[in-house]
Amino acid sequence: MAETSSSAASPGWANAGAQAQALPRKPLWVRLLPAVGPVVLFLIWDLTVRSGMIRPILLPPPADTLATLITGLAGGSLLHDFLVTVWRTLQAFLIAAIVGVPLGVILGSNEKAYRSVEFLIDFFRSTPSSALIPLFLMVFGVSDVNKVAIAAFGALLIVVFNSAYGVINARKQRVMAAKVMGASRWQIFKDVLVWESLQPSFVGLRSAVSMALVIVIVAEMFIGSDSGLGHRIINSQQVMNVRDMYASILAAGLLGYVLNIVFLVVERRIVHWSGR
């Protein structure tokens, strides 16, 4: 019987593999489209500086800024601040993910429980996290814990919201089919609701890591800090080291972009059935 099942399944996998191999490769110009935006941006930037619309002391040429960025990330002091911000962001994100996904799934599986805390989630989710900095300063003081805690809090609310709504809005046909087949509430929870929540949970996680990065950089700017990209940006601005300031801003943007791409790739690999 097992042999029959495996032999029946293998043609399907073979056909899927053949279809994947048969998909035409995108033309080179299509694959280069994502580079159009950055090229246009740097061209406008360069023309703005060359035309004298903005003085180089306020806006350095893009070539000089990119050289500062590359030199700094290749082993300069910028690399240290970059890694510090990465570490704080990952700590905040991991706290939000480890706590937020299970909490959201549990709340979503009991809609009455979620509705009872919905106001609090939406209220704090709508409150700018920067407005809560004084509160976290009073609780955690001026420390790395403060920066990670406020970033984790902001990211946590996004994860809980998306995970809960993923369960609440699970496809009713699948839940009903599981009930008809005699599945218990626990089986429906772990075999249907949890899987249904994965796609919206990943959307929440992707938004949460971006939110964590933003809050960490803001906290590094305005909460006593001697390292991190936020500290470097504000410090460079105060001493008019504009090349380093813009290089740090580009490094922060590059970090956010890379984190977003990583999550898109992971989501497509894990939630490959999304939309089916």
C-alpha distance (Angstrom), angle and dihedral (degrees) to the residues before:
residue distance angle dihedral
M1 . . .
A2 3.83 . .
E3 3.79 89.3 .
T4 3.80 90.1 52.9
S5 3.83 91.7 49.8
S6 3.79 93.5 47.8
S7 3.79 92.2 46.5
A8 3.80 90.1 48.8
A9 3.77 92.1 48.6
S10 3.79 97.2 46.2
P11 3.85 96.2 67.4
G12 3.80 88.6 54.7
W13 3.78 91.6 53.2
A14 3.80 89.4 44.4
N15 3.79 91.7 51.4
A16 3.80 91.1 47.5
G17 3.80 90.2 50.5
A18 3.79 91.4 47.2
Q19 3.79 91.2 49.9
A20 3.81 91.0 48.8
Q21 3.80 90.2 51.0
A22 3.80 90.9 45.3
L23 3.82 92.9 56.6
P24 3.81 107.8 110.1
R25 3.77 117.5 -116.4
K26 3.77 114.4 -111.8
P27 3.80 114.6 -105.3
L28 3.79 115.5 -100.3
W29 3.81 93.1 -110.9
V30 3.82 90.7 55.9
R31 3.81 91.6 51.4
L32 3.82 89.9 49.9
L33 3.81 94.3 52.8
P34 3.84 94.2 96.2
A35 3.81 88.4 61.2
V36 3.82 93.0 58.3
G37 3.81 94.8 77.9
P38 3.84 96.3 52.1
V39 3.82 92.0 44.2
V40 3.83 91.7 51.6
L41 3.81 90.7 46.2
F42 3.81 93.2 52.6
L43 3.82 91.7 44.4
I44 3.81 91.2 53.7
W45 3.80 89.6 44.5
D46 3.82 91.7 51.3
L47 3.83 93.6 45.8
T48 3.81 90.6 48.9
V49 3.81 91.3 54.8
R50 3.81 95.3 41.9
S51 3.81 93.0 49.3
G52 3.81 90.7 54.3
M53 3.81 94.3 -121.2
I54 3.81 87.8 130.9
R55 3.78 122.4 23.4
P56 3.83 116.8 -116.4
I57 3.80 89.2 -123.2
L58 3.81 87.1 67.6
L59 3.81 99.8 31.5
P60 3.82 115.7 22.5
P61 3.82 120.5 -154.7
P62 3.82 113.3 -83.1
A63 3.82 91.5 -119.7
D64 3.82 91.2 58.6
T65 3.80 91.6 45.9
L66 3.81 92.9 49.6
A67 3.80 90.3 47.8
T68 3.82 89.5 52.9
L69 3.82 90.0 47.7
I70 3.80 94.4 49.8
T71 3.81 93.5 44.0
G72 3.79 91.8 48.2
L73 3.81 95.2 48.1
A74 3.80 91.4 44.3
G75 3.79 91.2 69.3
G76 3.78 107.7 -53.5
S77 3.79 127.8 120.2
L78 3.81 90.0 -83.5
L79 3.80 89.1 68.8
H80 3.82 91.4 59.1
D81 3.82 92.9 51.4
F82 3.80 90.4 44.4
L83 3.82 92.1 54.2
V84 3.82 92.1 45.6
T85 3.81 90.4 55.2
V86 3.81 91.2 45.7
W87 3.81 90.9 52.3
R88 3.81 94.2 48.4
T89 3.81 91.1 46.8
L90 3.81 92.9 49.9
Q91 3.81 91.8 48.4
A92 3.80 91.6 51.7
F93 3.80 92.3 45.0
L94 3.80 94.5 48.7
I95 3.80 91.2 51.2
A96 3.81 90.2 49.6
A97 3.82 93.0 46.9
I98 3.81 97.7 44.5
V99 3.81 92.9 47.6
G100 3.81 101.2 29.0
V101 3.81 103.8 50.6
P102 3.84 97.3 52.2
L103 3.81 91.5 40.2
G104 3.81 91.8 49.9
V105 3.80 93.1 47.5
I106 3.81 91.9 48.6
L107 3.82 92.9 48.0
G108 3.79 91.9 44.9
S109 3.79 92.4 52.3
N110 3.80 88.4 60.6
E111 3.79 106.4 44.8
K112 3.80 93.2 -171.8
A113 3.80 90.1 56.4
Y114 3.80 90.8 50.2
R115 3.80 93.7 47.6
S116 3.81 89.1 53.6
V117 3.82 91.6 60.4
E118 3.81 98.5 28.5
F119 3.81 93.3 101.3
L120 3.81 92.6 54.2
I121 3.82 92.6 47.7
D122 3.80 93.4 47.9
F123 3.81 92.8 42.1
F124 3.80 95.9 54.1
R125 3.82 92.0 36.2
S126 3.81 88.4 57.2
T127 3.80 93.7 45.5
P128 3.83 112.9 92.5
S129 3.79 106.5 -111.9
S130 3.80 90.2 -137.7
A131 3.82 87.7 65.1
L132 3.81 88.2 61.6
I133 3.81 94.4 54.7
P134 3.85 93.1 97.1
L135 3.81 90.1 51.9
F136 3.80 92.8 51.3
L137 3.80 89.9 44.8
M138 3.79 89.7 57.8
V139 3.81 92.3 47.6
F140 3.82 102.3 39.5
G141 3.80 103.6 17.7
V142 3.80 124.5 -144.1
S143 3.79 102.4 -35.3
D144 3.79 144.3 107.4
V145 3.80 87.9 -94.2
N146 3.80 88.7 64.5
K147 3.81 93.7 54.3
V148 3.80 93.4 46.8
A149 3.81 93.4 43.6
I150 3.81 96.6 53.0
A151 3.82 91.6 44.7
A152 3.81 91.2 48.1
F153 3.81 90.5 49.7
G154 3.80 93.5 52.4
A155 3.81 92.6 45.8
L156 3.82 92.7 44.3
L157 3.80 93.3 61.1
I158 3.81 91.6 53.7
V159 3.81 92.3 49.5
V160 3.82 93.9 47.3
F161 3.81 92.0 47.9
N162 3.81 95.2 50.3
S163 3.82 95.7 41.6
A164 3.81 92.7 48.4
Y165 3.79 94.0 48.9
G166 3.80 90.3 46.2
V167 3.80 88.8 60.7
I168 3.82 95.2 39.8
N169 3.81 91.3 51.7
A170 3.80 95.3 43.3
R171 3.79 113.4 143.1
K172 3.77 106.0 -84.1
Q173 3.81 92.0 -149.9
R174 3.80 91.8 63.8
V175 3.79 93.0 46.4
M176 3.82 91.1 48.5
A177 3.80 91.7 46.4
A178 3.81 90.0 53.0
K179 3.82 90.7 49.9
V180 3.82 91.9 48.9
M181 3.80 89.8 52.4
G182 3.80 89.2 55.0
A183 3.82 99.4 -105.3
S184 3.78 115.7 164.7
R185 3.81 122.7 -125.2
W186 3.81 90.0 -101.4
Q187 3.81 91.8 50.6
I188 3.81 91.1 48.8
F189 3.81 89.3 49.5
K190 3.82 97.5 49.7
D191 3.81 99.3 32.1
V192 3.82 101.4 37.9
L193 3.79 114.7 13.7
V194 3.81 96.9 42.8
W195 3.80 91.7 50.7
E196 3.79 92.4 44.0
S197 3.80 89.1 54.3
L198 3.81 94.9 53.9
Q199 3.80 98.1 84.6
P200 3.84 96.6 49.2
S201 3.81 88.9 39.5
F202 3.80 90.0 57.9
V203 3.80 89.8 48.6
G204 3.79 87.5 53.1
L205 3.81 92.6 46.5
R206 3.80 91.5 50.9
S207 3.80 91.0 50.7
A208 3.80 90.5 43.3
V209 3.81 95.4 55.9
S210 3.82 89.6 51.5
M211 3.79 90.6 48.1
A212 3.81 91.2 48.2
L213 3.81 90.6 52.8
V214 3.81 92.5 49.6
I215 3.81 93.7 48.7
V216 3.82 93.1 45.2
I217 3.82 91.6 53.3
V218 3.83 92.1 46.4
A219 3.81 89.8 48.6
E220 3.81 90.8 49.4
M221 3.80 88.4 53.8
F222 3.77 99.4 49.4
I223 3.81 106.5 22.2
G224 3.80 115.4 71.4
S225 3.78 105.1 -83.9
D226 3.79 136.3 154.9
S227 3.81 97.1 -168.2
G228 3.79 142.6 33.6
L229 3.80 134.2 74.0
G230 3.82 93.1 -81.4
H231 3.80 91.3 54.7
R232 3.79 90.5 46.2
I233 3.82 93.5 50.2
I234 3.81 95.3 50.1
N235 3.81 93.0 41.2
S236 3.82 92.6 50.2
Q237 3.80 90.2 49.0
Q238 3.80 92.0 52.6
V239 3.82 93.6 52.2
M240 3.85 92.4 39.2
N241 3.80 93.8 -117.8
V242 3.80 89.8 149.7
R243 3.81 97.2 169.6
D244 3.78 91.1 57.2
M245 3.81 91.2 43.1
Y246 3.81 94.0 54.2
A247 3.81 91.4 41.4
S248 3.83 89.1 54.4
I249 3.82 90.8 48.6
L250 3.81 90.3 51.2
A251 3.82 89.8 48.4
A252 3.82 90.3 53.0
G253 3.81 91.2 48.9
L254 3.80 91.5 47.0
L255 3.80 90.5 51.0
G256 3.80 92.2 51.1
Y257 3.80 91.8 48.0
V258 3.81 93.6 49.4
L259 3.81 92.3 48.4
N260 3.81 90.1 51.2
I261 3.82 92.5 49.7
V262 3.82 91.7 48.0
F263 3.79 90.9 54.0
L264 3.79 92.6 47.0
V265 3.81 90.3 53.9
V266 3.82 93.1 46.3
E267 3.81 91.3 46.9
R268 3.81 92.7 52.0
R269 3.78 91.2 50.4
I270 3.80 97.3 46.1
V271 3.83 101.7 33.0
H272 3.81 94.3 38.3
W273 3.82 92.0 143.9
S274 3.81 93.4 60.3
G275 3.81 111.8 139.0
R276 3.80 94.8 15.6
